[in-house]
Amino acid sequence: IGTYGNFVHRVMTLAHRLESSDGLNPLTQYLGKKDLKDSELKIHGLLSDAIVSLEKQRFKEALRSIMNISQLGNGLIQHSEPWKYLNAEESEEKSESMATLAFCWQICKGLAVTLRPFLPFQSDRLWAMLGENNELDDILYENAFDFTSDLFWNDSKPIPLFARLDIENI
């Protein structure tokens, strides 16, 4: 849960540091500027594993596969270091880093869909933060990670999906 929450919050926070014009997602211009086919294949492999696990009613195993997708996303963010390029002049490095951030935005969309049966309220909140207006429940698992789909935008400041638990408060 920590990895998932951290990944989503990093993507949303970094993206919202970019300037949005006319309510459009500023990451849209960077889509496809970097070859991320290897990551796409890994994600679709993990998704396939999750679907097989769900069909066998191995829910914990399915959840682990889905959470591994957020871990992969965290690695992509860490490697591309988009925080270095938020206010930088346009360059190939910035373009590739922002393309990775846009890809991670799409990963967040897929995670909202695939985690819906496990974390319905957080999936709804993430879907709203992504600015999506399609019905979340209408998207099939097989189509959850569509890296050709449009990016939408929500101007609201992103908030963490989960609150940190403090042992003293419990």
Buried (B, 14 or more C-beta within 10 A) or exposed (E): BEBBBBBBBBBBBBBBEBEBEEEBBBBEBBBEBBEBEEBBEBBBEBBEBBBEBBEEEBEEBBBBBBBBBBBBBBEBBEEBEBBEBBEEEEEEEBBBBBBBBBBBBBBBBBBBBBBBBBBEEBBBBBBBBBBBEEEBEEBEBEEBBEBEBEBBBBEEEBEBBBEEEEEEEE
